[in-house]
């Protein structure tokens, strides 16, 4: 359960696309990018 494989990531992305719809993805990616930057600090 510790490791997240590529399959899990793809599944999560698919679920996100289905939930939020295609047009919200750029905003979501921007949010994730900002979150990653904050996390790395």
C-alpha distance matrix in Angstrom:
0.0 3.8 5.7 7.3 9.8 13.3 13.1 10.9 13.3 16.2 15.2 15.0 18.3 19.9 19.2 20.6 23.6 24.3 24.2 26.2 28.3 29.1 31.6 29.3 26.9 29.0 29.1 25.4 24.9 27.5 25.7 22.4 24.5 26.2 23.1 21.7 25.2 25.2 21.8 23.0 26.2
3.8 0.0 3.8 6.6 9.7 13.2 14.1 11.9 13.4 16.8 16.6 15.9 18.7 20.9 20.5 21.3 24.3 25.5 25.3 26.8 29.0 29.5 31.7 29.2 26.6 28.3 28.3 24.7 23.8 26.1 24.3 20.9 22.5 24.2 21.0 19.3 22.5 22.6 19.0 19.9 23.0
5.7 3.8 0.0 3.8 6.3 9.8 11.2 9.7 10.9 14.2 14.6 14.3 16.7 19.0 19.3 20.1 22.7 24.2 24.4 25.7 27.5 27.6 29.9 27.8 24.9 26.4 26.9 23.3 22.1 24.6 23.3 19.6 21.0 23.1 20.4 18.3 21.5 22.2 18.8 19.3 22.8
7.3 6.6 3.8 0.0 3.8 6.8 8.1 6.2 7.1 10.5 11.0 10.7 13.0 15.3 15.7 16.5 19.0 20.6 21.0 22.2 23.8 23.9 26.3 24.3 21.3 23.1 23.7 20.2 19.0 21.7 20.7 17.1 18.7 21.1 18.6 16.7 20.2 21.1 18.1 18.9 22.5
9.8 9.7 6.3 3.8 0.0 3.8 5.4 5.4 6.6 8.9 10.1 11.0 12.7 14.5 15.8 16.9 18.7 20.4 21.4 22.7 23.8 23.5 26.1 24.6 21.4 23.2 24.4 21.1 19.5 22.6 22.1 18.5 19.9 22.7 20.7 18.6 22.0 23.5 20.7 21.1 24.8
13.3 13.2 9.8 6.8 3.8 0.0 3.8 5.5 5.1 6.2 8.6 9.9 10.6 12.3 14.3 15.3 16.5 18.4 20.0 21.0 21.5 20.8 23.5 22.4 19.0 20.8 22.5 19.3 17.6 20.9 20.9 17.5 18.6 21.9 20.3 18.3 21.6 23.5 21.2 21.5 25.3
13.1 14.1 11.2 8.1 5.4 3.8 0.0 3.8 5.4 5.2 6.2 8.6 9.9 10.6 12.4 14.2 15.3 16.6 18.4 20.0 20.4 20.1 23.2 22.3 19.3 21.6 23.2 20.0 18.9 22.4 22.3 19.1 20.8 24.0 22.3 20.8 24.3 25.9 23.6 24.4 28.1
10.9 11.9 9.7 6.2 5.4 5.5 3.8 0.0 3.8 5.4 5.0 6.1 8.6 9.8 10.6 12.2 14.2 15.3 16.4 18.1 19.2 19.5 22.4 20.9 18.1 20.6 21.7 18.2 17.5 20.9 20.2 17.1 19.2 22.0 19.9 18.8 22.5 23.7 21.3 22.5 26.1
13.3 13.4 10.9 7.1 6.6 5.1 5.4 3.8 0.0 3.8 5.4 5.1 6.2 8.6 9.9 10.5 12.3 14.3 15.3 16.3 17.3 17.0 19.7 18.1 15.0 17.2 18.4 15.0 13.9 17.4 17.0 13.7 15.7 18.7 17.0 15.7 19.3 20.8 18.8 19.9 23.5
16.2 16.8 14.2 10.5 8.9 6.2 5.2 5.4 3.8 0.0 3.8 5.5 5.1 6.1 8.7 9.8 10.5 12.3 14.2 15.3 15.5 15.0 18.1 17.2 14.2 16.6 18.4 15.4 14.4 18.1 18.2 15.5 17.3 20.6 19.4 18.3 21.8 23.6 21.9 23.0 26.5
15.2 16.6 14.6 11.0 10.1 8.6 6.2 5.0 5.4 3.8 0.0 3.8 5.4 5.1 6.3 8.6 9.9 10.6 12.3 14.3 14.9 15.3 18.5 17.5 15.1 18.1 19.4 16.2 16.1 19.8 19.3 16.8 19.3 22.1 20.5 20.0 23.7 25.0 23.2 24.8 28.2
15.0 15.9 14.3 10.7 11.0 9.9 8.6 6.1 5.1 5.5 3.8 0.0 3.8 5.4 5.1 6.2 8.6 9.9 10.5 12.1 13.5 14.2 17.0 15.3 13.0 16.0 16.6 13.2 13.4 16.9 16.0 13.6 16.4 19.0 17.2 17.1 20.8 21.7 20.1 22.0 25.3
18.3 18.7 16.7 13.0 12.7 10.6 9.9 8.6 6.2 5.1 5.4 3.8 0.0 3.8 5.4 5.0 6.1 8.6 9.8 10.4 11.1 11.0 13.8 12.5 9.8 12.7 14.0 10.9 10.8 14.6 14.4 12.2 14.7 17.6 16.5 16.4 19.8 21.3 20.2 21.9 25.1
19.9 20.9 19.0 15.3 14.5 12.3 10.6 9.8 8.6 6.1 5.1 5.4 3.8 0.0 3.8 5.4 5.1 6.2 8.6 10.1 10.0 10.4 13.8 13.2 11.1 14.5 16.0 13.3 13.7 17.4 17.4 15.7 18.2 21.0 20.1 20.2 23.6 24.9 23.9 25.7 28.9
19.2 20.5 19.3 15.7 15.8 14.3 12.4 10.6 9.9 8.7 6.3 5.1 5.4 3.8 0.0 3.8 5.4 5.1 6.1 8.5 9.7 11.3 14.3 13.1 11.8 15.5 16.1 13.2 14.5 17.9 17.1 15.7 18.8 21.1 19.7 20.3 23.8 24.6 23.6 25.8 28.8
20.6 21.3 20.1 16.5 16.9 15.3 14.2 12.2 10.5 9.8 8.6 6.2 5.0 5.4 3.8 0.0 3.8 5.4 5.1 5.9 7.7 9.1 11.6 9.7 8.5 12.1 12.4 9.4 11.1 14.3 13.5 12.5 15.7 17.8 16.7 17.7 20.9 21.7 21.1 23.5 26.2
23.6 24.3 22.7 19.0 18.7 16.5 15.3 14.2 12.3 10.5 9.9 8.6 6.1 5.1 5.4 3.8 0.0 3.8 5.5 5.5 5.1 5.9 9.0 8.4 7.2 11.0 12.1 10.1 11.5 14.8 14.8 14.2 16.9 19.3 18.9 19.7 22.7 23.9 23.7 25.7 28.5
24.3 25.5 24.2 20.6 20.4 18.4 16.6 15.3 14.3 12.3 10.6 9.9 8.6 6.2 5.1 5.4 3.8 0.0 3.8 5.8 5.5 7.9 11.0 10.7 10.5 14.3 15.1 13.2 15.0 18.2 17.9 17.4 20.3 22.5 21.8 22.9 26.0 26.9 26.5 28.8 31.5
24.2 25.3 24.4 21.0 21.4 20.0 18.4 16.4 15.3 14.2 12.3 10.5 9.8 8.6 6.1 5.1 5.5 3.8 0.0 3.8 5.9 9.1 11.2 9.9 10.5 14.2 14.0 11.9 14.5 17.3 16.3 16.2 19.5 21.1 20.1 21.8 24.8 25.2 25.0 27.6 30.1
26.2 26.8 25.7 22.2 22.7 21.0 20.0 18.1 16.3 15.3 14.3 12.1 10.4 10.1 8.5 5.9 5.5 5.8 3.8 0.0 3.8 6.8 7.9 6.2 7.5 11.0 10.6 9.1 12.1 14.4 13.7 14.3 17.4 18.8 18.4 20.3 22.9 23.5 23.7 26.3 28.5
28.3 29.0 27.5 23.8 23.8 21.5 20.4 19.2 17.3 15.5 14.9 13.5 11.1 10.0 9.7 7.7 5.1 5.5 5.9 3.8 0.0 3.8 5.8 6.1 7.4 10.8 11.4 10.7 13.0 15.5 15.7 16.3 18.8 20.6 20.8 22.3 24.8 25.8 26.2 28.5 30.8
29.1 29.5 27.6 23.9 23.5 20.8 20.1 19.5 17.0 15.0 15.3 14.2 11.0 10.4 11.3 9.1 5.9 7.9 9.1 6.8 3.8 0.0 3.8 5.6 5.7 8.5 10.3 10.2 11.6 14.1 15.2 15.7 17.6 19.7 20.4 21.6 23.8 25.3 25.9 27.7 30.1
31.6 31.7 29.9 26.3 26.1 23.5 23.2 22.4 19.7 18.1 18.5 17.0 13.8 13.8 14.3 11.6 9.0 11.0 11.2 7.9 5.8 3.8 0.0 3.8 5.6 7.1 8.3 9.6 11.3 12.8 14.1 15.5 17.1 18.7 19.9 21.4 23.2 24.6 25.7 27.6 29.6
29.3 29.2 27.8 24.3 24.6 22.4 22.3 20.9 18.1 17.2 17.5 15.3 12.5 13.2 13.1 9.7 8.4 10.7 9.9 6.2 6.1 5.6 3.8 0.0 3.8 5.7 5.5 6.2 8.8 10.2 10.8 12.4 14.4 15.7 16.6 18.5 20.3 21.4 22.4 24.6 26.5
26.9 26.6 24.9 21.3 21.4 19.0 19.3 18.1 15.0 14.2 15.1 13.0 9.8 11.1 11.8 8.5 7.2 10.5 10.5 7.5 7.4 5.7 5.6 3.8 0.0 3.8 5.4 4.9 6.0 8.5 9.6 10.2 12.0 14.1 14.9 16.1 18.2 19.7 20.5 22.3 24.5
29.0 28.3 26.4 23.1 23.2 20.8 21.6 20.6 17.2 16.6 18.1 16.0 12.7 14.5 15.5 12.1 11.0 14.3 14.2 11.0 10.8 8.5 7.1 5.7 3.8 0.0 3.8 5.4 5.1 6.2 8.6 9.8 10.4 12.3 14.1 15.2 16.6 18.5 19.7 21.1 23.1
29.1 28.3 26.9 23.7 24.4 22.5 23.2 21.7 18.4 18.4 19.4 16.6 14.0 16.0 16.1 12.4 12.1 15.1 14.0 10.6 11.4 10.3 8.3 5.5 5.4 3.8 0.0 3.8 5.5 5.1 6.2 8.7 9.9 10.7 12.3 14.3 15.5 16.7 18.3 20.2 21.7
25.4 24.7 23.3 20.2 21.1 19.3 20.0 18.2 15.0 15.4 16.2 13.2 10.9 13.3 13.2 9.4 10.1 13.2 11.9 9.1 10.7 10.2 9.6 6.2 4.9 5.4 3.8 0.0 3.8 5.4 5.0 6.2 8.6 9.9 10.4 12.3 14.3 15.3 16.2 18.4 20.3
24.9 23.8 22.1 19.0 19.5 17.6 18.9 17.5 13.9 14.4 16.1 13.4 10.8 13.7 14.5 11.1 11.5 15.0 14.5 12.1 13.0 11.6 11.3 8.8 6.0 5.1 5.5 3.8 0.0 3.8 5.3 5.0 6.0 8.5 9.6 10.4 12.3 14.2 15.0 16.4 18.7
27.5 26.1 24.6 21.7 22.6 20.9 22.4 20.9 17.4 18.1 19.8 16.9 14.6 17.4 17.9 14.3 14.8 18.2 17.3 14.4 15.5 14.1 12.8 10.2 8.5 6.2 5.1 5.4 3.8 0.0 3.8 5.5 5.1 6.2 8.5 9.9 10.7 12.4 14.1 15.5 17.1
25.7 24.3 23.3 20.7 22.1 20.9 22.3 20.2 17.0 18.2 19.3 16.0 14.4 17.4 17.1 13.5 14.8 17.9 16.3 13.7 15.7 15.2 14.1 10.8 9.6 8.6 6.2 5.0 5.3 3.8 0.0 3.8 5.4 5.2 6.1 8.6 10.0 10.6 12.1 14.4 15.8
22.4 20.9 19.6 17.1 18.5 17.5 19.1 17.1 13.7 15.5 16.8 13.6 12.2 15.7 15.7 12.5 14.2 17.4 16.2 14.3 16.3 15.7 15.5 12.4 10.2 9.8 8.7 6.2 5.0 5.5 3.8 0.0 3.8 5.5 4.9 6.1 8.7 9.8 10.2 12.3 14.5
24.5 22.5 21.0 18.7 19.9 18.6 20.8 19.2 15.7 17.3 19.3 16.4 14.7 18.2 18.8 15.7 16.9 20.3 19.5 17.4 18.8 17.6 17.1 14.4 12.0 10.4 9.9 8.6 6.0 5.1 5.4 3.8 0.0 3.8 5.4 5.1 6.3 8.7 9.8 10.7 12.8
26.2 24.2 23.1 21.1 22.7 21.9 24.0 22.0 18.7 20.6 22.1 19.0 17.6 21.0 21.1 17.8 19.3 22.5 21.1 18.8 20.6 19.7 18.7 15.7 14.1 12.3 10.7 9.9 8.5 6.2 5.2 5.5 3.8 0.0 3.8 5.4 5.1 6.3 8.6 10.0 11.1
23.1 21.0 20.4 18.6 20.7 20.3 22.3 19.9 17.0 19.4 20.5 17.2 16.5 20.1 19.7 16.7 18.9 21.8 20.1 18.4 20.8 20.4 19.9 16.6 14.9 14.1 12.3 10.4 9.6 8.5 6.1 4.9 5.4 3.8 0.0 3.8 5.5 5.1 6.1 8.7 10.2
21.7 19.3 18.3 16.7 18.6 18.3 20.8 18.8 15.7 18.3 20.0 17.1 16.4 20.2 20.3 17.7 19.7 22.9 21.8 20.3 22.3 21.6 21.4 18.5 16.1 15.2 14.3 12.3 10.4 9.9 8.6 6.1 5.1 5.4 3.8 0.0 3.8 5.4 4.9 6.2 8.8
25.2 22.5 21.5 20.2 22.0 21.6 24.3 22.5 19.3 21.8 23.7 20.8 19.8 23.6 23.8 20.9 22.7 26.0 24.8 22.9 24.8 23.8 23.2 20.3 18.2 16.6 15.5 14.3 12.3 10.7 10.0 8.7 6.3 5.1 5.5 3.8 0.0 3.8 5.4 5.3 6.6
25.2 22.6 22.2 21.1 23.5 23.5 25.9 23.7 20.8 23.6 25.0 21.7 21.3 24.9 24.6 21.7 23.9 26.9 25.2 23.5 25.8 25.3 24.6 21.4 19.7 18.5 16.7 15.3 14.2 12.4 10.6 9.8 8.7 6.3 5.1 5.4 3.8 0.0 3.8 5.5 5.4
21.8 19.0 18.8 18.1 20.7 21.2 23.6 21.3 18.8 21.9 23.2 20.1 20.2 23.9 23.6 21.1 23.7 26.5 25.0 23.7 26.2 25.9 25.7 22.4 20.5 19.7 18.3 16.2 15.0 14.1 12.1 10.2 9.8 8.6 6.1 4.9 5.4 3.8 0.0 3.8 5.5
23.0 19.9 19.3 18.9 21.1 21.5 24.4 22.5 19.9 23.0 24.8 22.0 21.9 25.7 25.8 23.5 25.7 28.8 27.6 26.3 28.5 27.7 27.6 24.6 22.3 21.1 20.2 18.4 16.4 15.5 14.4 12.3 10.7 10.0 8.7 6.2 5.3 5.5 3.8 0.0 3.8
26.2 23.0 22.8 22.5 24.8 25.3 28.1 26.1 23.5 26.5 28.2 25.3 25.1 28.9 28.8 26.2 28.5 31.5 30.1 28.5 30.8 30.1 29.6 26.5 24.5 23.1 21.7 20.3 18.7 17.1 15.8 14.5 12.8 11.1 10.2 8.8 6.6 5.4 5.5 3.8 0.0
